[in-house]
Amino acid sequence: MPAEASGPHMKRHLAALALAVCASPPLAFGQEADQRATVLHLNQVAERKMVRDQLRIELKVEEGGADARSVQEAINRRMAAALDRARQALGVQAETGSYNISEERPQDAPARWRGGQSLILIGKDAASMLKLAGTLQSDGLSIAALTYEVSPEAVRGAEENLTAEALAGLDHRAAS
């Protein structure tokens, strides 16, 4: 990965090392010189822009009905079908998210139940992820969120490199 990546999908990642050289409160005139200390801080920063290499899509199944049981059964049936379809896609991690069901009591109308559950898709191939999301939308799911992010493995690799870079900077300062 280049040290300076560019484009609309960037994330600034910072790693900082800090070292307190001396720490004690300042004292009044006439006290021992070693007791009249000033706090100094030595910092070494390494930073790198990161390309957001992963897409996260959250879709929702929503249902309504006269009784809680039928609403829950419909949600579970639709979510099972969506999960099955998502798990068939290569390179896509699929997991269920939040689940809710609640009773609505409108004035002058019978009580109704509403519920829903989210499906979270994570992958690196944006084109196939968006195609899958479109297919799931045609099955009645709706998109709740779509975000590009830096993958955990990319973050770990960058943190290791940035730590080494910052330590090398401290070594250089120590040598001079």
C-alpha positions in Angstrom: 0.0 0.0 0.0 1.4 3.4 -0.9 2.4 5.7 1.9 0.2 8.5 0.6 -3.0 7.1 -0.9 -5.5 9.5 -2.4 -9.2 9.4 -3.4 -12.6 10.1 -1.9 -12.5 7.1 0.4 -9.8 8.1 2.8 -9.4 7.8 6.5 -6.7 9.4 8.5 -5.1 7.0 10.9 -2.8 8.3 13.6 -0.4 6.5 15.9 1.4 8.5 18.6 4.0 7.7 21.2 4.4 10.0 24.1 7.1 10.1 26.7 7.1 12.4 29.7 10.7 13.4 30.4 10.3 15.0 33.8 7.2 15.6 35.9 6.9 17.6 39.1 5.0 20.7 40.0 6.9 24.1 39.9 8.0 25.4 43.3 8.7 28.8 44.7 11.9 30.8 44.3 14.7 29.8 46.7 13.9 26.0 46.7 16.4 23.4 45.5 16.9 23.6 41.7 15.9 20.0 41.2 12.6 20.7 42.9 11.8 23.6 40.5 11.1 21.4 37.6 9.2 22.0 34.4 7.2 19.3 32.8 8.5 18.5 29.2 6.8 16.1 26.8 8.4 14.3 23.9 6.1 13.1 21.2 6.7 11.2 18.0 3.9 10.9 15.6 3.5 8.7 12.5 0.4 9.0 10.3 -0.9 7.6 7.1 -4.0 8.0 5.0 -5.8 4.7 4.5 -8.0 3.7 1.6 -11.4 2.4 2.8 -11.1 -1.1 1.4 -14.3 -2.7 2.7 -18.0 -2.1 2.2 -20.6 -2.6 5.0 -24.3 -2.7 4.0 -27.1 -2.9 6.5 -30.5 -4.0 5.1 -33.8 -4.3 7.0 -36.7 -6.7 7.0 -39.9 -5.1 8.3 -43.3 -6.6 8.9 -46.6 -5.6 10.4 -49.7 -7.5 11.4 -52.6 -8.1 13.8 -50.7 -10.4 16.2 -47.1 -10.7 17.4 -46.7 -14.3 16.4 -47.5 -13.9 12.8 -45.2 -10.8 12.5 -42.3 -12.7 14.1 -42.8 -15.7 11.9 -42.9 -13.5 8.8 -39.7 -11.7 9.9 -37.9 -15.0 10.6 -39.0 -16.5 7.3 -37.8 -13.5 5.2 -34.6 -13.2 7.2 -33.7 -16.9 6.7 -34.2 -16.5 3.0 -32.1 -13.4 2.9 -29.3 -15.0 4.9 -29.3 -18.0 2.7 -29.0 -15.9 -0.4 -26.3 -13.7 1.2 -24.2 -16.7 2.4 -24.2 -18.1 -1.2 -22.3 -15.0 -2.4 -18.5 -15.4 -2.5 -16.5 -13.0 -0.3 -19.4 -11.7 1.7 -19.7 -12.0 5.4 -23.4 -12.0 6.4 -24.8 -11.6 9.9 -28.0 -10.6 11.5 -28.3 -7.4 13.5 -30.9 -5.9 15.8 -34.3 -7.4 16.1 -37.4 -5.6 17.4 -41.1 -6.0 17.7 -43.6 -3.7 19.3 -47.3 -3.2 19.7 -48.9 -0.1 18.2 -52.2 1.1 19.7 -53.7 3.8 17.4 -56.7 5.7 18.7 -60.0 4.4 17.4 -58.3 1.4 15.7 -57.4 -2.2 16.7 -53.9 -2.8 18.0 -51.2 -3.8 15.5 -47.8 -5.3 15.8 -44.7 -4.0 13.9 -41.3 -5.6 13.9 -38.0 -5.9 12.0 -34.6 -7.2 11.8 -31.4 -6.1 10.2 -29.0 -8.0 7.9 -25.4 -6.8 7.8 -23.2 -7.6 4.8 -19.5 -7.0 4.8 -17.1 -7.5 1.9 -14.3 -6.0 -0.2 -15.8 -6.4 -3.7 -18.1 -3.4 -3.9 -19.6 -4.3 -7.2 -20.8 -7.7 -6.1 -21.9 -6.4 -2.7 -24.0 -3.7 -4.4 -25.5 -6.3 -6.8 -26.4 -8.6 -3.9 -28.0 -5.6 -2.0 -30.0 -4.9 -5.1 -31.2 -8.5 -5.3 -32.2 -8.4 -1.6 -34.0 -5.1 -2.2 -36.1 -6.8 -4.9 -36.9 -9.4 -2.3 -38.4 -6.7 -0.1 -35.5 -5.6 2.1 -34.6 -2.0 2.4 -31.2 -0.4 2.8 -30.7 1.2 6.2 -27.0 2.1 5.8 -24.1 1.8 3.3 -20.6 2.7 4.4 -17.1 2.2 3.2 -14.6 1.5 6.0 -11.0 0.4 6.6 -10.9 -3.4 7.2 -9.6 -4.6 10.5 -6.6 -6.4 8.9 -5.6 -3.2 7.1 -5.8 -1.2 10.3 -3.7 -3.8 12.2 -1.0 -3.8 9.4 -0.9 0.0 9.4 -0.7 0.2 13.2 2.3 -2.1 13.1 4.0 -0.1 10.4 3.2 3.2 12.1 4.5 2.0 15.4 7.8 0.9 13.8 8.0 4.3 12.0 7.4 6.2 15.2 9.9 4.2 17.1 12.5 4.7 14.4 11.8 8.4 14.6 12.5 8.3 18.4 15.7 6.3 17.8 16.8 8.9 15.3 16.1 11.7 17.8 17.9 9.8 20.5 21.0 9.3 18.3 21.2 13.0 17.6 
